[in-house]
Amino acid sequence: MTTTITDKDTAAGINQLYAIAIDADAIARAILFERGYANAYAIEQPGDVDVNEIIIRPTRQEL
Protein backbone atom coordinates (compact mmCIF):
# COMPACT_ATOMS: atom_id res chain seq x y z
CA MET A 1 0.00 0.00 0.00
CA THR A 2 2.81 2.42 0.77
CA THR A 3 4.32 1.81 -2.65
CA THR A 4 1.91 4.40 -4.07
CA ILE A 5 3.08 7.18 -1.70
CA THR A 6 5.46 9.39 -3.65
CA ASP A 7 6.90 11.39 -0.75
CA LYS A 8 9.72 9.29 0.71
CA ASP A 9 9.46 10.74 4.25
CA THR A 10 5.72 10.12 4.38
CA ALA A 11 6.14 6.57 3.05
CA ALA A 12 8.84 5.87 5.67
CA GLY A 13 6.56 7.17 8.45
CA ILE A 14 3.65 5.04 7.28
CA ASN A 15 5.90 1.98 7.05
CA GLN A 16 6.97 2.56 10.68
CA LEU A 17 3.30 2.77 11.68
CA TYR A 18 2.53 -0.50 9.91
CA ALA A 19 5.47 -2.16 11.67
CA ILE A 20 3.71 -1.83 15.05
CA ALA A 21 0.14 -2.20 13.79
CA ILE A 22 -2.24 -4.47 15.65
CA ASP A 23 -3.63 -7.49 13.82
CA ALA A 24 -7.36 -7.28 13.04
CA ASP A 25 -8.02 -10.46 15.03
CA ALA A 26 -6.45 -8.87 18.12
CA ILE A 27 -8.79 -5.87 17.77
CA ALA A 28 -11.80 -8.15 17.44
CA ARG A 29 -10.78 -10.11 20.54
CA ALA A 30 -10.32 -6.91 22.54
CA ILE A 31 -13.80 -5.66 21.65
CA LEU A 32 -15.78 -8.89 21.59
CA PHE A 33 -14.33 -10.77 24.56
CA GLU A 34 -14.51 -9.72 28.16
CA ARG A 35 -12.80 -11.89 30.76
CA GLY A 36 -12.67 -14.80 28.30
CA TYR A 37 -16.39 -14.91 27.57
CA ALA A 38 -17.75 -14.24 24.09
CA ASN A 39 -19.70 -11.10 24.84
CA ALA A 40 -20.14 -8.32 22.31
CA TYR A 41 -19.20 -5.82 25.01
CA ALA A 42 -20.08 -2.48 23.43
CA ILE A 43 -23.08 -3.82 21.54
CA GLU A 44 -24.75 -5.64 24.43
CA GLN A 45 -24.79 -2.76 26.91
CA PRO A 46 -28.22 -1.74 28.24
CA GLY A 47 -29.98 1.25 26.69
CA ASP A 48 -28.94 3.58 29.50
CA VAL A 49 -25.21 2.88 28.93
CA ASP A 50 -23.27 4.60 26.16
CA VAL A 51 -19.90 3.16 25.19
CA ASN A 52 -18.56 5.91 22.98
CA GLU A 53 -14.83 5.35 23.05
CA ILE A 54 -12.61 2.32 23.36
CA ILE A 55 -8.87 2.94 23.06
CA ILE A 56 -6.80 0.04 21.85
CA ARG A 57 -3.15 0.57 21.05
CA PRO A 58 -0.16 -1.62 20.43
CA THR A 59 1.91 -2.15 23.55
CA ARG A 60 4.99 -1.21 21.51
CA GLN A 61 3.55 2.25 20.77
CA GLU A 62 5.06 5.08 22.77
CA LEU A 63 2.62 7.33 24.61
C-alpha positions in Angstrom: 0.0 0.0 0.0 2.8 2.4 0.8 4.3 1.8 -2.7 1.9 4.4 -4.1 3.1 7.2 -1.7 5.5 9.4 -3.6 6.9 11.4 -0.7 9.7 9.3 0.7 9.5 10.7 4.2 5.7 10.1 4.4 6.1 6.6 3.1 8.8 5.9 5.7 6.6 7.2 8.4 3.6 5.0 7.3 5.9 2.0 7.1 7.0 2.6 10.7 3.3 2.8 11.7 2.5 -0.5 9.9 5.5 -2.2 11.7 3.7 -1.8 15.0 0.1 -2.2 13.8 -2.2 -4.5 15.7 -3.6 -7.5 13.8 -7.4 -7.3 13.0 -8.0 -10.5 15.0 -6.5 -8.9 18.1 -8.8 -5.9 17.8 -11.8 -8.2 17.4 -10.8 -10.1 20.5 -10.3 -6.9 22.5 -13.8 -5.7 21.6 -15.8 -8.9 21.6 -14.3 -10.8 24.6 -14.5 -9.7 28.2 -12.8 -11.9 30.8 -12.7 -14.8 28.3 -16.4 -14.9 27.6 -17.8 -14.2 24.1 -19.7 -11.1 24.8 -20.1 -8.3 22.3 -19.2 -5.8 25.0 -20.1 -2.5 23.4 -23.1 -3.8 21.5 -24.7 -5.6 24.4 -24.8 -2.8 26.9 -28.2 -1.7 28.2 -30.0 1.2 26.7 -28.9 3.6 29.5 -25.2 2.9 28.9 -23.3 4.6 26.2 -19.9 3.2 25.2 -18.6 5.9 23.0 -14.8 5.4 23.1 -12.6 2.3 23.4 -8.9 2.9 23.1 -6.8 0.0 21.8 -3.2 0.6 21.0 -0.2 -1.6 20.4 1.9 -2.2 23.6 5.0 -1.2 21.5 3.5 2.2 20.8 5.1 5.1 22.8 2.6 7.3 24.6 
